[in-house]
C-alpha cells in the first residue's frame, strides 16, 4: 500500500509517496479520491510525484499512478516523477510506461522540468 503527503512549492503540487506493509483499505480509497479531487480542482496543473521512499509497486499502485497521469493530462497539466529507483524504473520500462511518464532523477530537476507554469502549450 502507498501512503502519501502533499505540499505546494512555487505552484507545483508535490506528492511524496511512501510504501507501507499495512492494509489501509478504507484509508487508501478515501485518500486516493482526495488526491484525485485535489488534482482536478487546482488551477495550476503541475504535479511532481516523489517515489524516493518506494521500492516496490503492486499492479494496483501502478494503475493509481497511471490514473493520476490521465487526470492531469485531461486538464492540460504536467506530471513529473522523481526518485524512481532502479527496480521500479525497470518495471516502468517493461510496461512501456517510460514512453508516457516524464521521469527525472531528483527533486530539483523535477521542479526545473515543471518550470514556472507560465509557458504556453
QUITA-V942119 format. One record per helix or strand of 3 or more residues. SS is the DSSP state (A for helix, B for strand). FROM is the first residue (numbers start at 1). TO is the last residue. If there is no record, write none. Layout:
ss = <SS:SS>
from = <FROM:FROM>
to = <TO:TO>
//
This chain:
ss = <B:B:A:B:A:B:A:A:A>
from = <2:12:25:46:59:78:86:97:107>
to = <9:19:41:53:74:82:94:99:114>
//
